[in-house]
Amino acid sequence: MSKRWGASLRGHDFDLQDWREMLKPAGDPWVEVHGSDTVLRSASLDETDLSQ
């Protein structure tokens, strides 16, 4: 299983909708929705190493 890093976005529903519309999963960065959570993802975050 690969580790995926992201930032949970918080705010008004209309602002979160703008994030979802502007940053589609085919791009980088992109936004994913998991239940009620809106998460900003980026390939550069996946390279993050906690040991550094």
N, C-alpha and C positions, 0 to 999 in steps of 0.2 A: 504494500500500500504506500503510495507516495504522500508526502507531507505537503499540505497546501496552507499557505499563510494568507491572511486577509485582514482587512480593517472593517469593523462593524460600523455602518453608517447610521446616524440618528438624525431626526429632524421631522419637519412637517411632511405629511404624505405627498403634497405636490412637489416638494423639493426632492424627495426620494424617487418619485416618478421621473423627474428630469434626469437624475443619475442613471436610472434604468434605461431610459430612451437614448441617452447620449453614449453610454458605454456598454455596447452589446458584447456578448461572449466571444464573438469572432475577433475582437480587437484586443489591444493590450494598452492600458488596463481595461478591465471589464467589471461589470456588476453581476452578482448572482443573488438570487432570492432563495432563502431556506426558511420555510415557514413564515414567521413574521419578521425575520432578520434580513436586512439588505447588506450585502458584504461586497466591499471593493477588493478585487483580486488583481494581481500583476505577476507576470513571470519573474520579474526581478525580486519580488518578495519570496518566491519559492527557493531562491538561492540563499536565503538567510540562514545562518548557522548560529544557534544559541551559544555555542562555545566561544564565540568571538567577543 
